[in-house]
Amino acid sequence: MKTRLFISALLSVTLVFIGCQKDDDEPAVKVTYTKDVKPIMVASCAPCHVAGGANPNKWDEYTPTKNKITTILDRVNRAEGAAGFMPIGGTKLPSETIDILNKWVADGTLE
């Protein structure tokens, strides 16, 4: 009788833990240009790299940004004051912001 109670209790605890596990079938949220990257570019790269800006590279457009993301990442990862550092005359982007750009690349530079 004690064995049955023990097995029942063990089974109940096991089922509770199984029911509390994270569902690995949930899709991971992917970074996209429109939702995540464009707002960064508009806020951080204006007035030069947006429509009407002096620089011909327009980061408020998907295709140019996608095509130059490696260069963009190189520039924003440089030390402030280093040659080619971006944003020019600005401060280094927060690491969380740079992480979003890196994740966009890892996720496949989705629009």
Rosetta constraint file for C-alpha pairs under 8 A:
AtomPair CA 1 CA 5 HARMONIC 6.43 0.50
AtomPair CA 2 CA 6 HARMONIC 6.09 0.50
AtomPair CA 3 CA 7 HARMONIC 6.10 0.50
AtomPair CA 4 CA 8 HARMONIC 6.00 0.50
AtomPair CA 5 CA 9 HARMONIC 6.03 0.50
AtomPair CA 6 CA 10 HARMONIC 6.05 0.50
AtomPair CA 7 CA 11 HARMONIC 5.99 0.50
AtomPair CA 8 CA 12 HARMONIC 6.11 0.50
AtomPair CA 9 CA 13 HARMONIC 6.22 0.50
AtomPair CA 10 CA 14 HARMONIC 6.12 0.50
AtomPair CA 11 CA 15 HARMONIC 6.16 0.50
AtomPair CA 12 CA 16 HARMONIC 6.28 0.50
AtomPair CA 13 CA 17 HARMONIC 6.34 0.50
AtomPair CA 14 CA 18 HARMONIC 6.17 0.50
AtomPair CA 15 CA 19 HARMONIC 6.11 0.50
AtomPair CA 16 CA 20 HARMONIC 6.35 0.50
AtomPair CA 17 CA 21 HARMONIC 6.48 0.50
AtomPair CA 30 CA 104 HARMONIC 7.45 0.50
AtomPair CA 30 CA 107 HARMONIC 6.07 0.50
AtomPair CA 31 CA 35 HARMONIC 7.41 0.50
AtomPair CA 31 CA 36 HARMONIC 6.08 0.50
AtomPair CA 31 CA 37 HARMONIC 7.73 0.50
AtomPair CA 31 CA 100 HARMONIC 7.16 0.50
AtomPair CA 31 CA 103 HARMONIC 6.47 0.50
AtomPair CA 31 CA 104 HARMONIC 4.99 0.50
AtomPair CA 31 CA 107 HARMONIC 6.50 0.50
AtomPair CA 31 CA 109 HARMONIC 7.81 0.50
AtomPair CA 31 CA 110 HARMONIC 7.11 0.50
AtomPair CA 32 CA 36 HARMONIC 5.58 0.50
AtomPair CA 32 CA 37 HARMONIC 6.53 0.50
AtomPair CA 32 CA 104 HARMONIC 6.28 0.50
AtomPair CA 32 CA 109 HARMONIC 6.67 0.50
AtomPair CA 32 CA 110 HARMONIC 4.88 0.50
AtomPair CA 32 CA 111 HARMONIC 5.31 0.50
AtomPair CA 33 CA 37 HARMONIC 4.50 0.50
AtomPair CA 33 CA 38 HARMONIC 5.53 0.50
AtomPair CA 33 CA 62 HARMONIC 6.59 0.50
AtomPair CA 33 CA 104 HARMONIC 7.45 0.50
AtomPair CA 33 CA 109 HARMONIC 6.98 0.50
AtomPair CA 33 CA 110 HARMONIC 6.10 0.50
AtomPair CA 33 CA 111 HARMONIC 4.77 0.50
AtomPair CA 34 CA 38 HARMONIC 5.47 0.50
AtomPair CA 34 CA 39 HARMONIC 7.66 0.50
AtomPair CA 34 CA 62 HARMONIC 7.78 0.50
AtomPair CA 34 CA 111 HARMONIC 5.96 0.50
AtomPair CA 35 CA 39 HARMONIC 7.34 0.50
AtomPair CA 36 CA 40 HARMONIC 7.02 0.50
AtomPair CA 36 CA 100 HARMONIC 7.45 0.50
AtomPair CA 37 CA 41 HARMONIC 6.31 0.50
AtomPair CA 37 CA 100 HARMONIC 7.40 0.50
AtomPair CA 37 CA 101 HARMONIC 6.64 0.50
AtomPair CA 37 CA 104 HARMONIC 7.65 0.50
AtomPair CA 38 CA 42 HARMONIC 6.06 0.50
AtomPair CA 38 CA 59 HARMONIC 7.29 0.50
AtomPair CA 38 CA 60 HARMONIC 5.78 0.50
AtomPair CA 38 CA 61 HARMONIC 7.64 0.50
AtomPair CA 38 CA 62 HARMONIC 7.76 0.50
AtomPair CA 39 CA 43 HARMONIC 6.06 0.50
AtomPair CA 40 CA 44 HARMONIC 5.79 0.50
AtomPair CA 40 CA 45 HARMONIC 7.86 0.50
AtomPair CA 40 CA 97 HARMONIC 7.52 0.50
AtomPair CA 41 CA 45 HARMONIC 5.19 0.50
AtomPair CA 41 CA 46 HARMONIC 7.38 0.50
AtomPair CA 41 CA 59 HARMONIC 5.82 0.50
AtomPair CA 41 CA 60 HARMONIC 6.21 0.50
AtomPair CA 42 CA 46 HARMONIC 5.66 0.50
AtomPair CA 42 CA 50 HARMONIC 6.78 0.50
AtomPair CA 42 CA 59 HARMONIC 7.32 0.50
AtomPair CA 42 CA 60 HARMONIC 5.98 0.50
AtomPair CA 44 CA 87 HARMONIC 6.89 0.50
AtomPair CA 44 CA 93 HARMONIC 7.99 0.50
AtomPair CA 45 CA 49 HARMONIC 5.44 0.50
AtomPair CA 45 CA 50 HARMONIC 7.13 0.50
AtomPair CA 45 CA 59 HARMONIC 7.36 0.50
AtomPair CA 45 CA 87 HARMONIC 6.35 0.50
AtomPair CA 46 CA 50 HARMONIC 5.73 0.50
AtomPair CA 46 CA 53 HARMONIC 7.32 0.50
AtomPair CA 47 CA 52 HARMONIC 7.87 0.50
AtomPair CA 47 CA 53 HARMONIC 5.38 0.50
AtomPair CA 47 CA 54 HARMONIC 7.76 0.50
AtomPair CA 48 CA 52 HARMONIC 7.95 0.50
AtomPair CA 48 CA 53 HARMONIC 4.33 0.50
AtomPair CA 48 CA 54 HARMONIC 5.23 0.50
AtomPair CA 48 CA 55 HARMONIC 5.25 0.50
AtomPair CA 49 CA 53 HARMONIC 5.69 0.50
AtomPair CA 49 CA 54 HARMONIC 7.22 0.50
AtomPair CA 49 CA 55 HARMONIC 5.48 0.50
AtomPair CA 49 CA 56 HARMONIC 7.05 0.50
AtomPair CA 49 CA 57 HARMONIC 5.63 0.50
AtomPair CA 49 CA 58 HARMONIC 4.59 0.50
AtomPair CA 49 CA 59 HARMONIC 5.52 0.50
AtomPair CA 49 CA 60 HARMONIC 7.25 0.50
AtomPair CA 50 CA 55 HARMONIC 7.90 0.50
AtomPair CA 50 CA 57 HARMONIC 7.69 0.50
AtomPair CA 50 CA 58 HARMONIC 4.80 0.50
AtomPair CA 50 CA 59 HARMONIC 5.89 0.50
AtomPair CA 50 CA 60 HARMONIC 5.31 0.50
AtomPair CA 50 CA 61 HARMONIC 7.97 0.50
AtomPair CA 51 CA 58 HARMONIC 6.35 0.50
AtomPair CA 51 CA 60 HARMONIC 7.10 0.50
AtomPair CA 53 CA 58 HARMONIC 7.96 0.50
AtomPair CA 57 CA 64 HARMONIC 6.75 0.50
AtomPair CA 58 CA 64 HARMONIC 6.43 0.50
AtomPair CA 58 CA 65 HARMONIC 7.19 0.50
AtomPair CA 59 CA 64 HARMONIC 6.41 0.50
AtomPair CA 59 CA 65 HARMONIC 5.02 0.50
AtomPair CA 60 CA 65 HARMONIC 7.54 0.50
AtomPair CA 61 CA 65 HARMONIC 6.39 0.50
AtomPair CA 62 CA 66 HARMONIC 6.03 0.50
AtomPair CA 62 CA 111 HARMONIC 6.73 0.50
AtomPair CA 63 CA 67 HARMONIC 6.05 0.50
AtomPair CA 64 CA 68 HARMONIC 6.16 0.50
AtomPair CA 65 CA 69 HARMONIC 5.66 0.50
AtomPair CA 66 CA 109 HARMONIC 6.41 0.50
AtomPair CA 68 CA 72 HARMONIC 6.18 0.50
AtomPair CA 69 CA 73 HARMONIC 6.01 0.50
AtomPair CA 69 CA 105 HARMONIC 7.82 0.50
AtomPair CA 70 CA 74 HARMONIC 6.21 0.50
AtomPair CA 71 CA 75 HARMONIC 6.20 0.50
AtomPair CA 72 CA 76 HARMONIC 6.23 0.50
AtomPair CA 73 CA 77 HARMONIC 6.00 0.50
AtomPair CA 73 CA 98 HARMONIC 7.52 0.50
AtomPair CA 73 CA 101 HARMONIC 7.49 0.50
AtomPair CA 73 CA 102 HARMONIC 7.72 0.50
AtomPair CA 74 CA 78 HARMONIC 6.54 0.50
AtomPair CA 75 CA 84 HARMONIC 6.04 0.50
AtomPair CA 75 CA 85 HARMONIC 5.02 0.50
AtomPair CA 75 CA 86 HARMONIC 5.31 0.50
AtomPair CA 76 CA 85 HARMONIC 6.11 0.50
AtomPair CA 76 CA 86 HARMONIC 5.07 0.50
AtomPair CA 76 CA 87 HARMONIC 6.90 0.50
AtomPair CA 76 CA 92 HARMONIC 6.76 0.50
AtomPair CA 76 CA 93 HARMONIC 6.82 0.50
AtomPair CA 76 CA 98 HARMONIC 7.62 0.50
AtomPair CA 77 CA 85 HARMONIC 7.65 0.50
AtomPair CA 77 CA 92 HARMONIC 7.82 0.50
AtomPair CA 77 CA 98 HARMONIC 7.87 0.50
AtomPair CA 78 CA 82 HARMONIC 6.44 0.50
AtomPair CA 78 CA 84 HARMONIC 7.67 0.50
AtomPair CA 78 CA 85 HARMONIC 5.43 0.50
AtomPair CA 78 CA 86 HARMONIC 7.70 0.50
AtomPair CA 79 CA 85 HARMONIC 6.65 0.50
AtomPair CA 79 CA 92 HARMONIC 7.57 0.50
AtomPair CA 80 CA 85 HARMONIC 6.12 0.50
AtomPair CA 80 CA 86 HARMONIC 7.94 0.50
AtomPair CA 80 CA 91 HARMONIC 6.67 0.50
AtomPair CA 80 CA 92 HARMONIC 6.20 0.50
AtomPair CA 81 CA 85 HARMONIC 6.36 0.50
AtomPair CA 84 CA 88 HARMONIC 7.75 0.50
AtomPair CA 86 CA 90 HARMONIC 7.17 0.50
AtomPair CA 86 CA 92 HARMONIC 7.44 0.50
AtomPair CA 87 CA 91 HARMONIC 6.83 0.50
AtomPair CA 87 CA 92 HARMONIC 7.19 0.50
AtomPair CA 93 CA 97 HARMONIC 6.33 0.50
AtomPair CA 93 CA 98 HARMONIC 6.68 0.50
AtomPair CA 94 CA 98 HARMONIC 6.56 0.50
AtomPair CA 95 CA 99 HARMONIC 5.99 0.50
AtomPair CA 96 CA 100 HARMONIC 6.44 0.50
AtomPair CA 97 CA 101 HARMONIC 6.67 0.50
AtomPair CA 98 CA 102 HARMONIC 6.28 0.50
AtomPair CA 99 CA 103 HARMONIC 6.04 0.50
AtomPair CA 100 CA 104 HARMONIC 6.14 0.50
AtomPair CA 101 CA 105 HARMONIC 6.58 0.50
AtomPair CA 102 CA 106 HARMONIC 6.29 0.50
AtomPair CA 103 CA 107 HARMONIC 5.88 0.50
AtomPair CA 104 CA 108 HARMONIC 6.36 0.50
AtomPair CA 104 CA 109 HARMONIC 5.13 0.50
AtomPair CA 104 CA 110 HARMONIC 7.07 0.50
AtomPair CA 105 CA 109 HARMONIC 4.94 0.50
